[in-house]
Amino acid sequence: MLMQGGSSASAGTRADRAASLGRLLEELEAVPASEVWHIRIYAGLRRIVYEGRLRGASLMELFDGTEGGHAAPALSLLDGRALARLGATCRHWRATPQWVEHWFLLGVRDFGKHRRLVPPGRFERFDESMLVADVDWAWRYRRFVDARHCPSIESLRLAAVRVVQALDLETSGVEEVRRRLATELQLGQDFLSLECVEQLLEDASSMRSLTGRSALLDAAAAEAALLATPAPSPEPPEPRG
């Protein structure tokens, strides 16, 4: 009886394993050929980590070595949130020679030629600071993500128009307009200088005089609808601990 029970359990285990492998093969067959290399790299990294654990090696030891060891291909697979989370776990990662380069390449990949609002109120491409010395590319990446609700100068101008329409400028100063703009576009208070806000107020006044209130409301409504369905954007990286 015991032997029969053992045989039944063994047969059941083999059947479960065969069923699991069958489902896995079906999923692999459905994967586009262009994505297969991601699976191979991931499987290779899992094998490296598993073998390292058997030797009692730490993650830092696995990824250290000449030219960054295995770190370079591994970090290149991470998105902004995952890379920021890794950097928050240990200063070791932020001190590696490849750390800055990975943030630069990630920003070029995610933002391309699109411009984003940067302090003190201008629009730039992510790679526009390549010739500037000592750029903190991780910080710049976070700022570009923070400005995802202000994708163009038109968005900024229309936001200024909406703020102007909602305020009594005779009793509200430039500081209040800047605060309202930052709230409207979900920006930090330092994104717009007072000079930039003053220029936006002049533009808003000109737009009101040229187009009239109804046309501005239509433009503002269209812009609000556009912002309600934004284009895909990188997720904000978690704040550094």
Buried (B, 14 or more C-beta within 10 A) or exposed (E): EEEEEEEEEEEEEEEEEEEEEEEEEEEEEEEEEEEEEEEEBEEEBEEBBEEBEEEEBEBEEBBBEEEBBBBBEBBBEBEBBBBBBBBBEEEBBBEBEBBBBBBBBBBBEBBEEBBBBBBEBEBBBBBEBEEEEEBEBBEBBBBBBBBBBBBBBEBBBBBBBBBBEEBEBEEBEBEBBBBBBBEBBEBEEEBBBBEBBEBBBEBBBEBBEEBEEEEBBEBBEEBEEBBEEEEEBBEBBBEEE
